[in-house]
Amino acid sequence: MKMSVEEFLESLPDETRMITKHLRLTAKAILKGAHEIVSHNALSFGTTASLKDCICYIAPQKKGYVNFGFFYGGSLEDPERMLTGPGKSLKYIKIRSVAEAKNKNLKLLIAGAWQNGKDGVAGMRKGHTRLRS
């Protein structure tokens, strides 16, 4: 059974629910026309309703913070060095408060990832596109 976004949000502990809600509102404001998917205990946003076309995600963690991740984050320009992650592609930022969720550089990363996602997720998978901020 698929969980709705509202059910997902209500299932979260208070400490991560507020951060997740704020990140979701920020993402939706930037990701105009994105499809929102609840899967794997996260909210994902993509160019279609398919998980394979997702650009970024919001994943609440049990330790009281939320990861805002980018499936092709290794291609993002990140002058503030906010992104972390062991792989070449998947990168994320640990968000520990609503104040951290308001970071303007996070918004630039989201916008750059979305622009490139609209330009073609397939090209991002192959590393052919640079994300613009």
C-alpha positions as CSV (number, residue, x, y, z in Angstrom):
1,M,0.0,0.0,0.0
2,K,1.3,3.4,-1.0
3,M,1.6,6.1,1.7
4,S,0.4,9.6,0.9
5,V,2.6,12.5,1.5
6,E,0.4,13.7,4.4
7,E,0.5,10.2,6.0
8,F,4.2,10.1,5.6
9,L,4.6,13.5,7.3
10,E,2.3,12.6,10.1
11,S,4.3,9.4,10.8
12,L,7.4,11.4,11.6
13,P,8.7,12.3,15.0
14,D,8.1,16.0,15.9
15,E,11.9,16.8,15.8
16,T,12.1,15.8,12.1
17,R,8.6,16.6,11.0
18,M,9.1,20.4,11.1
19,I,12.4,20.3,9.2
20,T,10.9,17.9,6.6
21,K,7.8,20.1,6.1
22,H,10.0,23.2,5.7
23,L,12.3,21.4,3.2
24,R,9.3,20.1,1.3
25,L,7.8,23.6,1.0
26,T,11.2,25.0,-0.2
27,A,11.6,22.1,-2.7
28,K,8.0,22.5,-4.1
29,A,8.6,26.3,-4.6
30,I,11.7,25.7,-6.6
31,L,10.8,22.4,-8.4
32,K,7.9,23.7,-10.4
33,G,6.1,20.8,-12.1
34,A,8.0,18.1,-10.2
35,H,6.4,14.8,-9.3
36,E,6.5,14.0,-5.6
37,I,6.9,10.4,-4.6
38,V,6.9,8.7,-1.2
39,S,9.3,5.8,-1.2
40,H,11.9,4.2,0.9
41,N,11.0,6.4,3.9
42,A,11.7,9.6,1.9
43,L,10.0,12.2,-0.3
44,S,11.5,12.2,-3.7
45,F,11.1,14.7,-6.5
46,G,11.5,14.0,-10.2
47,T,10.7,14.9,-13.7
48,T,8.2,12.0,-14.0
49,A,6.3,9.8,-11.5
50,S,9.0,7.2,-11.9
51,L,11.7,6.7,-9.2
52,K,14.3,6.4,-12.0
53,D,13.7,10.0,-12.9
54,C,14.1,11.5,-9.4
55,I,16.4,14.4,-9.0
56,C,16.4,14.9,-5.2
57,Y,15.0,13.6,-2.0
58,I,14.2,14.5,1.6
59,A,15.0,11.7,4.0
60,P,14.3,12.1,7.8
61,Q,16.8,10.2,9.9
62,K,16.1,8.5,13.3
63,K,18.9,10.5,14.9
64,G,16.9,13.7,14.7
65,Y,18.1,15.3,11.4
66,V,17.0,15.2,7.8
67,N,19.1,14.5,4.7
68,F,18.4,16.6,1.6
69,G,19.9,14.5,-1.1
70,F,20.7,14.8,-4.8
71,F,20.8,11.6,-6.9
72,Y,23.4,13.2,-9.2
73,G,24.9,15.6,-6.7
74,G,28.4,14.7,-7.7
75,S,27.8,16.9,-10.8
76,L,26.6,19.9,-8.8
77,E,28.7,23.0,-8.4
78,D,29.1,23.3,-4.7
79,P,31.3,26.3,-3.8
80,E,30.3,26.2,-0.2
81,R,31.2,22.5,0.1
82,M,27.8,21.6,1.7
83,L,27.5,18.2,0.0
84,T,28.7,15.0,1.5
85,G,28.5,11.4,0.6
86,P,30.8,8.5,-0.2
87,G,29.9,7.9,-3.8
88,K,30.5,9.8,-7.0
89,S,26.9,10.6,-7.7
90,L,24.7,10.5,-4.6
91,K,25.3,13.4,-2.4
92,Y,23.4,14.9,0.5
93,I,23.3,17.7,3.2
94,K,22.5,17.0,6.8
95,I,19.9,19.4,8.0
96,R,19.6,19.6,11.8
97,S,17.1,22.5,12.2
98,V,14.6,24.7,10.3
99,A,17.2,27.5,10.4
100,E,19.7,25.3,8.5
101,A,16.9,24.4,6.0
102,K,16.6,28.1,5.1
103,N,20.2,28.2,3.8
104,K,20.3,30.1,0.4
105,N,23.0,27.9,-0.9
106,L,20.8,24.8,-0.4
107,K,18.2,26.6,-2.6
108,L,20.8,27.2,-5.3
109,L,21.7,23.6,-5.3
110,I,18.1,22.5,-5.6
111,A,17.5,25.0,-8.5
112,G,20.6,23.8,-10.3
113,A,19.7,20.2,-9.9
114,W,16.2,20.8,-11.1
115,Q,17.3,22.8,-14.2
116,N,19.6,20.0,-15.2
117,G,17.0,17.4,-14.4
118,K,14.6,19.1,-16.8
119,D,17.5,19.1,-19.4
120,G,17.7,15.4,-19.1
121,V,18.1,12.9,-16.3
122,A,19.6,10.4,-18.7
123,G,22.5,12.7,-19.5
124,M,23.1,13.3,-15.8
125,R,23.3,9.5,-15.2
126,K,26.0,9.3,-17.8
127,G,27.8,12.4,-16.4
128,H,27.3,14.4,-19.5
129,T,25.7,17.5,-17.9
130,R,27.0,20.0,-15.4
131,L,24.5,21.4,-13.0
132,R,24.2,25.1,-13.0
133,S,23.5,27.2,-9.9
